[in-house]
C-alpha cells in the first residue's frame, strides 16, 4: 500500500529545504525525504547537527554563558593547535559551506 502525505513549506523560512528539494534530480525527492526522516528518527548525527551545535556553543561563548572553571586547561595558543591539526582546522572552517 502506498501512502501520500503532503506538507507545506514557507519559501523564506524553509529556504534551505526548498533549495535542497529543488536541486534533487527528477524522481528522487520522495526517497531523499524518506532518508532524511529515517536518519532523524534513528538518531543519526549529521554534519548539519554538528554545525548547529557549534553555532549554539559559539553564541553562548559570545554571551558569556560559559566561564573557565577549575581544572580547565587551555592550549598555549590557537596557532599551535592549527599547526598540529591542519586537517581538523580545515574541516572546521568548512562546516556548513
ChimeraX attribute file (.defattr): number of C-alpha atoms within 10 A of each C-alpha:
attribute: neighborCount
match mode: 1-to-1
recipient: residues
	/A:1	2
	/A:2	4
	/A:3	4
	/A:4	5
	/A:5	5
	/A:6	4
	/A:7	4
	/A:8	6
	/A:9	10
	/A:10	9
	/A:11	11
	/A:12	8
	/A:13	9
	/A:14	11
	/A:15	12
	/A:16	11
	/A:17	13
	/A:18	14
	/A:19	11
	/A:20	11
	/A:21	16
	/A:22	11
	/A:23	10
	/A:24	12
	/A:25	8
	/A:26	8
	/A:27	8
	/A:28	10
	/A:29	15
	/A:30	12
	/A:31	10
	/A:32	14
	/A:33	12
	/A:34	11
	/A:35	12
	/A:36	13
	/A:37	12
	/A:38	12
	/A:39	13
	/A:40	12
	/A:41	9
	/A:42	8
	/A:43	9
	/A:44	10
	/A:45	10
	/A:46	12
	/A:47	10
	/A:48	11
	/A:49	11
	/A:50	13
	/A:51	14
	/A:52	14
	/A:53	12
	/A:54	14
	/A:55	12
	/A:56	12
	/A:57	14
	/A:58	13
	/A:59	12
	/A:60	12
	/A:61	12
	/A:62	10
	/A:63	9
	/A:64	9
	/A:65	10
	/A:66	10
	/A:67	8
	/A:68	8
	/A:69	7
	/A:70	6
	/A:71	6
	/A:72	8
	/A:73	8
	/A:74	8
	/A:75	9
	/A:76	8
	/A:77	8
	/A:78	10
	/A:79	10
	/A:80	10
	/A:81	13
	/A:82	13
	/A:83	10
	/A:84	11
	/A:85	11
	/A:86	11
	/A:87	11
	/A:88	12
	/A:89	13
	/A:90	11
	/A:91	10
	/A:92	12
	/A:93	10
	/A:94	9
	/A:95	13
	/A:96	11
	/A:97	4
